Amino acid sequence: MITADDIILLIASGEGYNAEFKVSVPSKVRELTEEVCAFANAAGGVLLIGVNDQNQIVGITIDNAKRSSIQNSLSEITPPLSCSLAFVMV
């Protein structure tokens, strides 16, 4: 499982081939699924939500409906991917 320290190191390294930052959950959750698919077609990666383009943690508030929407969208990927969704307090 990813830790707060892992997240801080990822943010310090910035976005790149294996890391993508989103300031918030997009209104079209499918955009997140597309990012995950791109990582799956490459060497894997980490998508951090709640981090802005200046590599600053801004955080997010997420409700159960949005969380379910994200999980449902990820479960539609074919073939199925092994990916985790974690909420970490930093």
Buried (B, 14 or more C-beta within 10 A) or exposed (E): EEEEEEBEEBBEEEBEEEBBBBBEBEEEBEEBBEBBEEBBEEEEBBBBBBBEEEBEBEEBEBEEEEEEBBEEBBEEBEEEBEBEEEEEEB
